[in-house]
Amino acid sequence: MANLWNITQEFLALASLIEEAGGEATQEVMEELAISRENFAHKAEGYTRLILKWDSEIDAASAEIKRIQAIKKTKENSVARLKEMLLHALQVFGQEDKTGVKRYETPLFKLSTRKSQAVEIVDETEVPESFWVVKKEVSKSAISNALKEGEEVPGAFLKENYSVQIK
């Protein structure tokens, strides 16, 4: 019987192979992962450790993504505020050319204003229906309720799933 250190190292090696393959397992790895009655307890413990390890790494990655997204949003807001202040200053201090564009040059940068147009919606309720886009999507919850009540829904059925619960 293998000791805990060997079991852990074996599963970490298999986990590394799976991660290197982008989450895909080769036939060789699949054979190593196959569970038989004789090694169920050993593999179940190894799988559970690996699942819990990866779940914690997923949680850490999600937290890091949120942290980085917050930094990104802060920087985007700061850039927008600085651009707004720079535009205002350029409109006041820039030299206007014959096309109405305000320009200002520094040794490092050339600044200029640019005109653009954007649609501004003042009151959505007044916009005619012909200008609305309606997104069409299937409501799984409505289909689920209908199927549970015995109604037939073409193209859909209730599928019973099983999953592992780790405590």
PERAWO-V888111 format. One record per helix or strand of 3 or more residues. SS is the DSSP state (h for helix, s for strand). FROM is the first residue (numbers start at 1). TO is the last residue. If there is no record, write none. Layout:
BEGIN
ss=SS from=FROM to=TO
ss=SS from=FROM to=TO
END
This chain:
BEGIN
ss=h from=4 to=20
ss=h from=27 to=33
ss=h from=40 to=93
ss=s from=102 to=105
ss=s from=110 to=112
ss=h from=124 to=126
ss=h from=129 to=131
ss=h from=140 to=148
END
